[in-house]
Amino acid sequence: MSNETPIPLEINLHQKSRKLTISFSDGASFDYPSEYLRVFSPAAEVKASSEPVTGKESVNIKRIEPQGQYAIRLIFDDGHDTGIYSWETLYELGQQWETKWQAYLQRLEAIGYQRGASEVETDRRITIYYFSWLVQKLGKQSEEMILPASVSNIETLLTLLRRRRPDRADMLEMESIRPTVNKQFAESFTLLEDGDEVGLIPLSPTPPATPSM
C-alpha cells in the first residue's frame, strides 16, 4: 500500500460562502471554512504563538497562489499571506476538522473569548424572485424579506420558506430548486447578506404531483 499523500485534483474557492473545497486523488473531498484555514495557518508566527488566533469569524480568502507542485499559498483579506499549505497539511486539516475545531473552541473558552461577540447584528434584507410555475403556485413573482438570525444561507432560507408554506413544501426542497444569488448559481451553503437577490428556479418544467387524499 502506498504511503504517498493524496494530491488535489480540484480546488474551488467559494468567496461568497467563505469556503475552500478540495477534491483529492483518493476520492476524499473536504470543505474548509476560511476561518478554520486562517486560525490553523502553518505560518511560523501563528504556530509559535501560545494564544489562539481570534477575531477571524468573517475572514475570507482573497486569492490562491500555487507553490510548485506541492502546496498553495492562501492570501486572506485580513492581510495574512505567509501561510504555505502543503498537500499533506491540507489533507490532515480536512481529515481532522472536527477534532481540531473542537480543540480550538475549547482554547477560546479557556481564555474567555466568545466568537462573534464583537460583531454588530444588523438587518439583512433580501429580495427573492420566483420563476416558472413557482410564480403561479406561490401567487407571487417576488418578495422582500428581512432575514431572521437563524437564516444564514440558501439551505436555511429554503427551510424557512417551507415552514411558511407547508402546502408547497415539496416544491421548495433543494432537490427541486436551482438557486441563484445575485444572478450566479449558488449552493446550499452559499451565505446570504444584506441586499442579496435570490432566484429560485425549478429544475423540472412541471410542478410535483399533488398527492391524492
C-alpha positions as CSV (number, residue, x, y, z in Angstrom):
1,M,0.0,0.0,0.0
2,S,1.3,3.4,-1.0
3,N,2.1,5.9,1.8
4,E,2.1,8.9,-0.5
5,T,-0.2,11.8,0.4
6,P,-3.1,12.2,-1.9
7,I,-2.9,15.2,-4.2
8,P,-5.6,17.7,-5.0
9,L,-7.5,17.1,-8.3
10,E,-9.7,20.1,-7.9
11,I,-9.5,23.3,-5.8
12,N,-12.5,25.6,-5.7
13,L,-12.8,28.9,-3.8
14,H,-16.3,30.0,-2.9
15,Q,-15.7,33.5,-1.7
16,K,-19.4,34.2,-1.2
17,S,-19.6,31.4,1.3
18,R,-16.1,31.9,2.6
19,K,-15.2,28.2,1.9
20,L,-12.5,26.4,0.1
21,T,-13.4,23.0,-1.4
22,I,-10.7,20.5,-2.4
23,S,-11.1,17.1,-4.0
24,F,-8.2,14.7,-3.6
25,S,-6.9,11.8,-5.7
26,D,-8.1,9.2,-3.3
27,G,-11.7,10.3,-3.6
28,A,-11.8,12.3,-0.5
29,S,-13.3,15.8,-0.6
30,F,-13.3,18.5,2.1
31,D,-14.9,21.9,2.7
32,Y,-12.7,24.2,4.6
33,P,-14.2,27.4,6.2
34,S,-11.9,30.4,5.6
35,E,-11.8,31.0,9.4
36,Y,-10.6,27.4,10.0
37,L,-7.8,27.7,7.5
38,R,-6.8,31.1,8.9
39,V,-6.6,30.1,12.6
40,F,-4.7,26.9,11.7
41,S,-2.3,28.6,9.3
42,P,1.0,26.8,9.1
43,A,2.8,30.2,9.1
44,A,5.6,30.3,11.6
45,E,4.2,33.3,13.6
46,V,0.9,31.5,14.0
47,K,2.4,28.2,15.1
48,A,4.8,29.9,17.5
49,S,2.0,31.8,19.4
50,S,0.8,30.4,22.7
51,E,-2.6,32.1,22.2
52,P,-5.2,31.0,19.7
53,V,-5.9,33.3,16.8
54,T,-9.1,35.3,17.4
55,G,-11.4,37.7,15.6
56,K,-11.4,35.8,12.3
57,E,-15.1,34.9,12.1
58,S,-15.6,36.9,8.9
59,V,-12.2,36.5,7.3
60,N,-12.1,35.5,3.7
61,I,-9.6,34.2,1.2
62,K,-8.8,36.8,-1.5
63,R,-6.8,34.5,-3.8
64,I,-4.8,31.3,-4.1
65,E,-1.2,31.1,-5.3
66,P,0.4,27.8,-6.4
67,Q,3.7,26.9,-4.8
68,G,5.3,24.5,-7.2
69,Q,3.7,21.1,-7.3
70,Y,3.4,20.6,-3.6
71,A,1.5,23.4,-1.9
72,I,-0.6,26.6,-2.2
73,R,-0.3,30.0,-0.5
74,L,-3.5,31.5,0.8
75,I,-3.9,35.3,0.7
76,F,-6.5,36.4,3.3
77,D,-8.4,39.7,3.4
78,D,-7.0,40.5,6.9
79,G,-3.5,40.8,5.4
80,H,-2.2,37.4,6.4
81,D,-0.3,35.9,3.5
82,T,2.6,33.9,4.9
83,G,0.8,30.5,5.2
84,I,2.1,27.9,2.8
85,Y,-0.3,24.9,2.8
86,S,1.2,21.7,1.6
87,W,-1.0,18.9,0.2
88,E,-0.2,16.9,3.4
89,T,-1.2,19.8,5.7
90,L,-4.5,20.4,3.7
91,Y,-5.3,16.7,3.8
92,E,-4.7,16.5,7.5
93,L,-6.8,19.6,8.2
94,G,-9.6,18.1,6.2
95,Q,-9.5,14.7,7.9
96,Q,-9.1,16.2,11.4
97,W,-11.6,19.1,11.0
98,E,-13.9,18.1,13.8
99,T,-11.2,17.3,16.3
100,K,-9.1,20.4,15.6
101,W,-12.1,22.7,15.6
102,Q,-13.4,21.4,18.9
103,A,-9.9,21.8,20.4
104,Y,-9.8,25.4,19.1
105,L,-13.2,26.2,20.6
106,Q,-12.0,24.9,23.9
107,R,-8.9,27.1,23.8
108,L,-11.2,30.1,23.1
109,E,-13.3,29.2,26.1
110,A,-10.3,28.9,28.3
111,I,-9.3,32.5,27.6
112,G,-12.8,33.8,27.8
113,Y,-13.3,34.7,24.2
114,Q,-16.7,34.4,22.6
115,R,-16.8,34.0,18.8
116,G,-18.9,36.7,17.1
117,A,-19.4,38.7,20.3
118,S,-17.8,41.8,18.6
119,E,-20.0,41.6,15.5
120,V,-22.9,44.0,15.4
121,E,-26.1,42.3,14.2
122,T,-27.9,44.4,11.5
123,D,-31.0,43.7,9.5
124,R,-30.3,41.7,6.3
125,R,-32.9,42.5,3.7
126,I,-33.0,40.3,0.6
127,T,-35.2,40.1,-2.5
128,I,-36.5,36.6,-3.6
129,Y,-37.5,36.1,-7.3
130,Y,-39.6,33.1,-8.2
131,F,-39.5,31.6,-11.7
132,S,-41.6,29.3,-13.9
133,W,-44.6,27.6,-12.3
134,L,-43.5,28.7,-8.8
135,V,-45.0,32.1,-9.7
136,Q,-48.4,30.6,-10.1
137,K,-48.1,28.1,-7.2
138,L,-46.9,30.7,-4.7
139,G,-49.0,33.5,-6.1
140,K,-46.2,36.0,-6.4
141,Q,-43.2,36.8,-8.7
142,S,-41.0,38.3,-6.0
143,E,-40.9,39.3,-2.3
144,E,-38.7,41.2,0.0
145,M,-37.7,39.6,3.3
146,I,-35.8,40.6,6.4
147,L,-33.8,37.5,7.4
148,P,-34.0,36.3,11.0
149,A,-30.7,35.4,12.7
150,S,-31.4,31.7,12.1
151,V,-31.2,32.1,8.3
152,S,-27.7,32.4,7.1
153,N,-27.6,30.6,3.8
154,I,-29.7,29.1,1.0
155,E,-30.4,25.9,2.9
156,T,-31.8,27.7,6.0
157,L,-33.7,30.1,3.7
158,L,-35.5,27.2,2.0
159,T,-36.2,25.7,5.4
160,L,-37.9,28.9,6.4
161,L,-39.9,29.2,3.2
162,R,-41.1,25.6,3.6
163,R,-42.3,26.3,7.1
164,R,-44.2,29.4,5.9
165,R,-45.9,27.4,3.1
166,P,-46.2,23.8,4.3
167,D,-48.7,23.2,1.5
168,R,-45.9,23.9,-1.0
169,A,-43.0,22.5,1.0
170,D,-42.3,19.7,-1.6
171,M,-41.8,22.4,-4.3
172,L,-39.2,24.3,-2.1
173,E,-36.8,21.4,-1.5
174,M,-33.2,21.9,-2.5
175,E,-33.5,18.8,-4.8
176,S,-36.3,20.6,-6.7
177,I,-34.7,24.1,-7.0
178,R,-31.7,25.6,-8.7
179,P,-31.0,28.7,-6.6
180,T,-29.1,31.8,-7.7
181,V,-27.6,34.6,-5.6
182,N,-27.0,37.9,-7.4
183,K,-27.6,36.1,-10.8
184,Q,-24.9,33.5,-10.0
185,F,-25.7,29.8,-9.4
186,A,-25.5,29.1,-5.7
187,E,-25.0,26.1,-3.4
188,S,-27.0,25.1,-0.3
189,F,-24.2,26.6,1.8
190,T,-24.0,30.0,0.0
191,L,-24.2,32.7,2.6
192,L,-26.8,35.4,2.4
193,E,-26.0,39.1,3.0
194,D,-27.9,42.3,3.1
195,G,-29.0,43.4,-0.4
196,D,-28.7,40.0,-2.0
197,E,-31.1,39.0,-4.8
198,V,-32.1,35.3,-4.6
199,G,-33.6,33.5,-7.6
200,L,-35.4,30.2,-7.1
201,I,-35.6,28.3,-10.4
202,P,-37.5,24.9,-10.6
203,L,-35.4,22.1,-12.0
204,S,-38.5,20.4,-13.6
205,P,-40.6,22.0,-16.2
206,T,-43.7,20.9,-14.3
207,P,-44.6,21.1,-10.6
208,P,-44.5,17.9,-8.4
209,A,-47.7,16.0,-8.5
210,T,-50.0,16.7,-5.6
211,P,-50.7,13.5,-3.6
212,S,-54.3,12.4,-3.7
213,M,-56.1,12.3,-0.4
